[in-house]
Amino acid sequence: YYQKYVDTAIMDLLSGAFDYNTVIRRVVTQMTNSGLRTVDYATGHTNRVPVAVRRSILTGVSQITGHLNFYNAKKLGTNHFEVDWHAGARPTHAVWQGRVYSKQQLVSVCGLGTVTGLLGANCYHMYYPFFPGISVRNYTDEWLDEQNKKDNTPQSFDGKAYTAYEARQKQRKMETAMRAQRQKVKLMESGGADKDEVMLHKAKYQAQLSEYARFSKRMGLKQQRE
């Protein structure tokens, strides 16, 4: 059931007919309306539906795009690819992002095909056909080294230091906690809970929102309230 709806969502996105947020919101609604609240994986890992759906759709679209880029590169006669760059990448990805690799090196250096590597779970990177001697790189090695140094310089918030990657992870945890709290409020309201108790949990949610905005501003991160 879960895989069927995620597959349909990915096809809707690839067709260009819908945007990410519309598709993710629709699939999450379909699943929660059916009574499904969590997704249990064969490994024993469990995620709440919004987390699992978002990760599967983003990762699925990226992997299909990667296959299309391999197809285009073959048609164009090149075996080299430039991997794109983004701020706050996980440390194991920061060492190879933004550089040029052969198709074989995408596997051996960047970990393409593994859960934790290039195009793995929650990876935001993509690679594009590159023509040595003709194409111009988007990022120089010097610029990449400078950005890595900047990302690894901790910033403090309420007495605790965060690198760029740690700040992004903290932001995701805060978003997950807010979604869970909002769902709790809705369930309490639909279940006819005491109004004062509901108000208390609504106040907690507002406090979480305020803390999220404050943290995002301090770390220079864009809020992702959707």
Solvent accessible surface area in square Angstrom, and as a share of the most:
residue,aa,sasa,rsa
1,Y,124,0.47
2,Y,37,0.14
3,Q,137,0.61
4,K,125,0.53
5,Y,54,0.20
6,V,10,0.06
7,D,86,0.45
8,T,65,0.38
9,A,0,0.00
10,I,15,0.08
11,M,121,0.54
12,D,30,0.16
13,L,21,0.11
14,L,67,0.33
15,S,80,0.52
16,G,65,0.62
17,A,72,0.56
18,F,91,0.38
19,D,80,0.41
20,Y,87,0.33
21,N,62,0.32
22,T,49,0.29
23,V,0,0.00
24,I,27,0.14
25,R,141,0.52
26,R,73,0.27
27,V,1,0.00
28,V,26,0.15
29,T,65,0.38
30,Q,63,0.28
31,M,0,0.00
32,T,29,0.17
33,N,121,0.62
34,S,70,0.45
35,G,52,0.50
36,L,56,0.28
37,R,98,0.36
38,T,57,0.33
39,V,12,0.07
40,D,107,0.55
41,Y,69,0.26
42,A,117,0.91
43,T,125,0.73
44,G,65,0.62
45,H,103,0.46
46,T,67,0.39
47,N,25,0.13
48,R,56,0.20
49,V,0,0.00
50,P,23,0.15
51,V,31,0.18
52,A,0,0.00
53,V,0,0.00
54,R,63,0.23
55,R,44,0.16
56,S,29,0.19
57,I,0,0.00
58,L,33,0.16
59,T,18,0.10
60,G,14,0.13
61,V,16,0.09
62,S,21,0.13
63,Q,79,0.35
64,I,60,0.31
65,T,41,0.24
66,G,0,0.00
67,H,131,0.58
68,L,96,0.48
69,N,13,0.07
70,F,35,0.14
71,Y,127,0.48
72,N,64,0.33
73,A,1,0.01
74,K,170,0.72
75,K,145,0.61
76,L,110,0.55
77,G,68,0.65
78,T,18,0.10
79,N,64,0.33
80,H,64,0.29
81,F,2,0.01
82,E,13,0.06
83,V,0,0.00
84,D,35,0.18
85,W,52,0.18
86,H,39,0.17
87,A,53,0.41
88,G,1,0.01
89,A,8,0.07
90,R,51,0.19
91,P,81,0.51
92,T,94,0.54
93,H,4,0.02
94,A,18,0.14
95,V,104,0.60
96,W,11,0.04
97,Q,2,0.01
98,G,0,0.00
99,R,50,0.18
100,V,41,0.23
101,Y,21,0.08
102,S,16,0.11
103,K,85,0.36
104,Q,115,0.51
105,Q,78,0.35
106,L,0,0.00
107,V,85,0.49
108,S,89,0.58
109,V,75,0.43
110,C,3,0.02
111,G,18,0.17
112,L,27,0.13
113,G,78,0.75
114,T,74,0.43
115,V,110,0.63
116,T,99,0.57
117,G,6,0.06
118,L,0,0.00
119,L,8,0.04
120,G,3,0.03
121,A,34,0.26
122,N,60,0.31
123,C,8,0.05
124,Y,95,0.36
125,H,3,0.01
126,M,16,0.07
127,Y,2,0.01
128,Y,105,0.40
129,P,34,0.22
130,F,18,0.08
131,F,60,0.25
132,P,77,0.49
133,G,88,0.85
134,I,141,0.72
135,S,39,0.25
136,V,133,0.76
137,R,77,0.28
138,N,114,0.58
139,Y,44,0.17
140,T,76,0.44
141,D,60,0.31
142,E,132,0.59
143,W,98,0.34
144,L,3,0.01
145,D,81,0.42
146,E,94,0.42
147,Q,23,0.10
148,N,28,0.14
149,K,143,0.60
150,K,123,0.52
151,D,25,0.13
152,N,94,0.48
153,T,81,0.47
154,P,75,0.47
155,Q,73,0.32
156,S,59,0.38
157,F,17,0.07
158,D,101,0.52
159,G,83,0.80
160,K,125,0.53
161,A,57,0.44
162,Y,19,0.07
163,T,30,0.18
164,A,26,0.20
165,Y,62,0.24
166,E,83,0.37
167,A,2,0.02
168,R,51,0.18
169,Q,77,0.34
170,K,68,0.29
171,Q,2,0.01
172,R,49,0.18
173,K,144,0.61
174,M,26,0.12
175,E,18,0.08
176,T,45,0.26
177,A,46,0.35
178,M,17,0.08
179,R,67,0.24
180,A,40,0.31
181,Q,11,0.05
182,R,114,0.42
183,Q,51,0.23
184,K,95,0.40
185,V,11,0.06
186,K,123,0.52
187,L,96,0.48
188,M,31,0.14
189,E,83,0.37
190,S,95,0.62
191,G,66,0.64
192,G,65,0.62
193,A,37,0.29
194,D,95,0.49
195,K,175,0.74
196,D,114,0.59
197,E,75,0.34
198,V,13,0.08
199,M,128,0.57
200,L,116,0.58
201,H,27,0.12
202,K,78,0.33
203,A,58,0.45
204,K,108,0.46
205,Y,35,0.13
206,Q,108,0.48
207,A,63,0.49
208,Q,40,0.18
209,L,31,0.16
210,S,71,0.46
211,E,61,0.27
212,Y,1,0.00
213,A,27,0.21
214,R,120,0.44
215,F,0,0.00
216,S,1,0.01
217,K,175,0.74
218,R,114,0.41
219,M,14,0.06
220,G,69,0.66
221,L,40,0.20
222,K,172,0.73
223,Q,64,0.28
224,Q,58,0.26
225,R,138,0.50
226,E,136,0.61
